[in-house]
Amino acid sequence: MDATSIFIIIFATVTAIAFKVILYKRIQKWMDQDLIKGLADGNEEKLTFLQQQYQQLVDAKVQRKHLHDQLTELSEQFEQKG
């Protein structure tokens, strides 16, 4: 194999991995947004609140496995306040 063939193989592999990572991250974000919309149940005020809390949790680097539980708890707390 010559250098061009090796370059093409490496480039294709790196591009495929990058695509999969980007797609995986987007799917995670879509799932999170879908959860937030479901928890808001059509209430715009609650939707805004949960989106703000979601961004704070992401900024605080909360582990993914705890993110949905905390959003659910925040949703219940919002209902109790209202």
N, C-alpha and C positions, 0 to 999 in steps of 0.2 A: 504494500500500500504506500502510496505517495503522500506527501504532506497535505495536498489538497483534499484527499479523501478523509484523512484523519481530522482535518479542520471541519469538514462538512458534518462528520459524525458527531464531533464534540459540540458544534454549534447547534445541531438539531436536538441533541440530548439536553443541553442547557436550556434551550428555548422551550422544549416540552415540559421540563420540570418547572420552569418559571410560570408557564401557562397554568399548570395544575395547581401550583401554590396560589396564584392570583384567583383562579376560579374557586378554590376551596375557601379562601378568605371572603370572597363575595357571597358565596352561599351561606357562610356563617352569619354575615351581616344581614342578609335577607331573612334568615331564620329569626334573628334577634328582632328585626323590625316587625316581622309577622307576629311574634310573641307580644311585643309592645302594643300593636294594634288590637290584638285579641284581648289583652288585659284591659285596654282602655275602653273597649266595648262601645265605641261610638262617641265617647265623651272627649271633646276636644281639649278641655282643660287637663284632664287626666293624661291624655296622649302627650301633651306638651310636657307635663311634669315627668312622665316616665322616660321620655326621650332625653330630657335634661339629666335625669338620674342615671340613665344608661351611659351617657357620655362621661359623667363623673366616674362611674364604675370602670369604664374603659381606661380613662386617664389614670385612675388609681391602680391599674393593672391587676384587677380582680381576676382570679383564675376562671377560665371558661366554665368549669363544672359548677361554680358557685354563682355565676352571673344570673342564670335563669331563676334560681331560688331567691336571690336578693331582689330581683325585679318583681317577683310574685309577692314577696313580703312588702315591698314598697307600695304595690298596688293595693294590698289589703289595708295598709296604714292610711293611704289616701282616702279609701272608702270610710274608714273609721272617723277621720277628721271631718269629712263632709257631711 
